[in-house]
Amino acid sequence: MSITRDQAVAMDVDDRLAPLREQFVLPEGVIYLDGNSLGALPKTTASRVQSVIANEWGQDLIASWNSAGWIDLPRRTGDQIARLIGARAGEVVVADSTSVNLFKVLSAAVRITKARDPERTVIVSERSNFPTDLYIAQALAEQYGYHLRLVEKEEIVDAINPQLAVLLLTHVNYRTGAMHDMAALSAKAHAGGALIVWDLAHSAGAVPLHVHADDADFVIGCGYKYLNGGPGAPAFVWAHPRWVDRFQQPLSGWMGHAVPFAFETGYLPASGIARYLCGTPAVIAMAALACGVDSVLAAEPYGGMAALRAKSLALTRLFADRVSTFAAEFDLAIVSPMDDALRGSQVSLACEAGGYAIVQALIARGVIGDFRAGDALQSADILRFGFTPLYTRFVDAWDAAWHLHEVLRSGIWRDACYAERHAVT
Amino acid sequence: MSITRDQAVAMDVDDRLAPLREQFVLPEGVIYLDGNSLGALPKTTASRVQSVIANEWGQDLIASWNSAGWIDLPRRTGDQIARLIGARAGEVVVADSTSVNLFKVLSAAVRITKARDPERTVIVSERSNFPTDLYIAQALAEQYGYHLRLVEKEEIVDAINPQLAVLLLTHVNYRTGAMHDMAALSAKAHAGGALIVWDLAHSAGAVPLHVHADDADFVIGCGYKYLNGGPGAPAFVWAHPRWVDRFQQPLSGWMGHAVPFAFETGYLPASGIARYLCGTPAVIAMAALACGVDSVLAAEPYGGMAALRAKSLALTRLFADRVSTFAAEFDLAIVSPMDDALRGSQVSLACEAGGYAIVQALIARGVIGDFRAGDALQSADILRFGFTPLYTRFVDAWDAAWHLHEVLRSGIWRDACYAERHAVT
């Protein structure tokens, strides 16, 4: 089944979420399908950041730590994010980067398992997980004398064995957009005696999340993708209440202290998620992130994450349906799962060659996706197209597929293949 | 010796650095003496950040990682800071917070000493060091089976013994403004077989620094004090070339990988200081920091850090001289060293009671200093007055002392003492 452009336009007319797009600055003539890498700019961000800089910093200076509530930003923005991931107020803080937060929660998870079951010394993750997660896990495993074992997606369940201490998974895969079943895998990990850590980098703001109902142990997530927090925005962290006060995480900076402004000599971790803070909050960056999270929360009157999810699935299905009409002819394969329950908010296409040139040709036409080169383990090149339901229209999905077809038909990308293969590093 | 207000005004007229003040937004009627806690706002910051948000993010979106050089910000801003601390281009990166960077370098220092001399298992720091440094060191010592020993300033040299692995010192003390001799203590630590880590939080941008000439092993520093980078600005880190490629630091995120965009499964640390990066750079915050560092580098045509240092010493001396004319009468003691070689860029006053009320009364008069309560170890309350030579005038120092005298003479603070003692936590 494939629809006409007029039908796509009609879907936009009928779309109750359409007004949410008005929240964003989007460049003229651009179809932006890379919000899974860097979310678009909310219109409120510039003036909010300007006010933080000019008024709170410039005029009120040091007093703003209290008068403007700077000191509470990690908790306040964390409370906003909690509404998007099924956590409760007071359970999430914003701090540091995703990588640093993974180090914190993985350290805590390892310490918990070490204390209760020292025979379990294996951390399992997916070979196709985002590399920074694997790098952090690898160094941490070495430090604790653990072993990091990387498996394929279909091997995960079998890897839950009596040696497993922690299962570290990214909920939606960055390359393929394939989504795990958080409830099922959390239950299996727990039944097998292990803890589970979920990276929500490609999920938060894109798909409904229920960290309590799905019984995660720890989650971390990214502020600059579907949360629209700006380039390099701070990340977030949640620990299940059953673990949050067990063990301190190793980055024991003053903001995680029980009484940071008592300037005590000895470290006493705060109770609750505040102990996952470390250094002084990045105020300007957090102000931008708060605007980004607000842009997602603005969907609440329209049905919130469930409504966004329905639109996201319709967008990715429309795009994939269109692409499927010509994919085979050009040796393209849709690698994102077409089962709605297994797909995040992106569509990834695999091609044997020419992927970089195709993406460049699309960019020249104003269609912004991105390219992830294949390697020895993941041989195919990947073209990624992210569909942020807050600001992507159905006609954008239709037009993007049309442009892709045009690029492929032009053959222009074939000439670039040889050069590309020897230029991209 | 004490001067008249007219003489202070004349010193400003003669001050070759006076035009540098024009770089800053400073609120009307305020004498800002808290730049040691949060530097003032450079006039360039708002428009620079606005351009990053509106143009680079809003219009160019994901392309800006390359086209706007976002990906190089940690190194570029690091190169700027290198000029202020006596490091070479390519040796400094901006990343994360001071606390997180301390965790990185202290981990590296511990690993180096563990490999070359496993009998050395003591980390020594000052009991009066800034607490976050002690907290990070405490957790790290526990993790490695080391012992964190806290000593008084005069005990440091005797603590350099065959058990010492790492000496961790903050160059300028946050409470007293007392400054260590970096060259002498680094030499003593090395002669004793130990490594030395310097925290430059209260030094960078305030006093001349020579990390090579003074033979530091690792340094970290803060972006939001004398570097004027904005609230919670990213921090910086330097490792001596003799150590930088020895051992990886434990926060092995993708930005510290040798080839981050190859998305390899295994971690291979970058050579050089880039391996001290971890997550995605905080672009907006780094843009603000770059403006702050530029505001300090703007002193280069006027003699740079040496000229700023001369002015800073003159400012703190003027203020201390004025205060010394009435301090005894009100049981105030100047606790910052009056020997120029031993004083950073602040003047701290100790008082037995009423400190909080005094600072509040000064703030009501537009003189912004700050208050650090005493505790069991450091019994006196401290009033801190930071003198950032970039934007503080001699007449400001004179007027601040005059206002302090007026507040003390009014006696208003005495009434507040009892309430304060029972309210401040």
Chai-1 contact restraints between the chains, C-beta under 6 A:
chainA,res_idxA,chainB,res_idxB,connection_type,confidence,min_distance_angstrom,max_distance_angstrom,comment,restraint_id
A,V25,B,G58,contact,1.0,0.0,6.0,A-B,restraint_1
A,P27,B,Q59,contact,1.0,0.0,6.0,A-B,restraint_2
A,D34,B,I62,contact,1.0,0.0,6.0,A-B,restraint_3
A,S37,B,I62,contact,1.0,0.0,6.0,A-B,restraint_4
A,L38,B,I62,contact,1.0,0.0,6.0,A-B,restraint_5
A,L41,B,W57,contact,1.0,0.0,6.0,A-B,restraint_6
A,L41,B,G58,contact,1.0,0.0,6.0,A-B,restraint_7
A,A46,B,I53,contact,1.0,0.0,6.0,A-B,restraint_8
A,A46,B,A54,contact,1.0,0.0,6.0,A-B,restraint_9
A,I53,B,A46,contact,1.0,0.0,6.0,A-B,restraint_10
A,A54,B,A46,contact,1.0,0.0,6.0,A-B,restraint_11
A,W57,B,L41,contact,1.0,0.0,6.0,A-B,restraint_12
A,W57,B,G230,contact,1.0,0.0,6.0,A-B,restraint_13
A,W57,B,P231,contact,1.0,0.0,6.0,A-B,restraint_14
A,G58,B,V25,contact,1.0,0.0,6.0,A-B,restraint_15
A,G58,B,L41,contact,1.0,0.0,6.0,A-B,restraint_16
A,Q59,B,P27,contact,1.0,0.0,6.0,A-B,restraint_17
A,I62,B,D34,contact,1.0,0.0,6.0,A-B,restraint_18
A,I62,B,S37,contact,1.0,0.0,6.0,A-B,restraint_19
A,I62,B,L38,contact,1.0,0.0,6.0,A-B,restraint_20
A,W70,B,P231,contact,1.0,0.0,6.0,A-B,restraint_21
A,S97,B,G279,contact,1.0,0.0,6.0,A-B,restraint_22
A,T98,B,G279,contact,1.0,0.0,6.0,A-B,restraint_23
A,S99,B,G253,contact,1.0,0.0,6.0,A-B,restraint_24
A,S99,B,C278,contact,1.0,0.0,6.0,A-B,restraint_25
A,S99,B,G279,contact,1.0,0.0,6.0,A-B,restraint_26
A,V100,B,C278,contact,1.0,0.0,6.0,A-B,restraint_27
A,V100,B,G279,contact,1.0,0.0,6.0,A-B,restraint_28
A,F103,B,L251,contact,1.0,0.0,6.0,A-B,restraint_29
A,P131,B,W254,contact,1.0,0.0,6.0,A-B,restraint_30
A,P131,B,F263,contact,1.0,0.0,6.0,A-B,restraint_31
A,T132,B,G253,contact,1.0,0.0,6.0,A-B,restraint_32
A,T132,B,W254,contact,1.0,0.0,6.0,A-B,restraint_33
A,L134,B,T265,contact,1.0,0.0,6.0,A-B,restraint_34
A,Y135,B,S252,contact,1.0,0.0,6.0,A-B,restraint_35
A,Y135,B,Y267,contact,1.0,0.0,6.0,A-B,restraint_36
A,I136,B,S252,contact,1.0,0.0,6.0,A-B,restraint_37
A,Q138,B,Y267,contact,1.0,0.0,6.0,A-B,restraint_38
A,A139,B,P250,contact,1.0,0.0,6.0,A-B,restraint_39
A,A139,B,S252,contact,1.0,0.0,6.0,A-B,restraint_40
A,G230,B,W57,contact,1.0,0.0,6.0,A-B,restraint_41
A,G230,B,I284,contact,1.0,0.0,6.0,A-B,restraint_42
A,P231,B,W57,contact,1.0,0.0,6.0,A-B,restraint_43
A,P231,B,W70,contact,1.0,0.0,6.0,A-B,restraint_44
A,P231,B,V283,contact,1.0,0.0,6.0,A-B,restraint_45
A,G232,B,T280,contact,1.0,0.0,6.0,A-B,restraint_46
A,G232,B,P281,contact,1.0,0.0,6.0,A-B,restraint_47
A,G232,B,A282,contact,1.0,0.0,6.0,A-B,restraint_48
A,G232,B,V283,contact,1.0,0.0,6.0,A-B,restraint_49
A,P250,B,A139,contact,1.0,0.0,6.0,A-B,restraint_50
A,L251,B,F103,contact,1.0,0.0,6.0,A-B,restraint_51
A,S252,B,Y135,contact,1.0,0.0,6.0,A-B,restraint_52
A,S252,B,I136,contact,1.0,0.0,6.0,A-B,restraint_53
A,S252,B,A139,contact,1.0,0.0,6.0,A-B,restraint_54
A,G253,B,S99,contact,1.0,0.0,6.0,A-B,restraint_55
A,G253,B,T132,contact,1.0,0.0,6.0,A-B,restraint_56
A,W254,B,P131,contact,1.0,0.0,6.0,A-B,restraint_57
A,W254,B,T132,contact,1.0,0.0,6.0,A-B,restraint_58
A,F263,B,P131,contact,1.0,0.0,6.0,A-B,restraint_59
A,T265,B,L134,contact,1.0,0.0,6.0,A-B,restraint_60
A,Y267,B,Y135,contact,1.0,0.0,6.0,A-B,restraint_61
A,Y267,B,Q138,contact,1.0,0.0,6.0,A-B,restraint_62
A,C278,B,S99,contact,1.0,0.0,6.0,A-B,restraint_63
A,C278,B,V100,contact,1.0,0.0,6.0,A-B,restraint_64
A,G279,B,S97,contact,1.0,0.0,6.0,A-B,restraint_65
A,G279,B,T98,contact,1.0,0.0,6.0,A-B,restraint_66
A,G279,B,S99,contact,1.0,0.0,6.0,A-B,restraint_67
A,G279,B,V100,contact,1.0,0.0,6.0,A-B,restraint_68
A,T280,B,G232,contact,1.0,0.0,6.0,A-B,restraint_69
A,P281,B,G232,contact,1.0,0.0,6.0,A-B,restraint_70
A,A282,B,G232,contact,1.0,0.0,6.0,A-B,restraint_71
A,A282,B,A285,contact,1.0,0.0,6.0,A-B,restraint_72
A,V283,B,P231,contact,1.0,0.0,6.0,A-B,restraint_73
A,V283,B,G232,contact,1.0,0.0,6.0,A-B,restraint_74
A,I284,B,G230,contact,1.0,0.0,6.0,A-B,restraint_75
A,I284,B,I284,contact,1.0,0.0,6.0,A-B,restraint_76
A,I284,B,A285,contact,1.0,0.0,6.0,A-B,restraint_77
A,I284,B,A288,contact,1.0,0.0,6.0,A-B,restraint_78
A,A285,B,A282,contact,1.0,0.0,6.0,A-B,restraint_79
A,A285,B,I284,contact,1.0,0.0,6.0,A-B,restraint_80
A,A285,B,A285,contact,1.0,0.0,6.0,A-B,restraint_81
A,A288,B,I284,contact,1.0,0.0,6.0,A-B,restraint_82
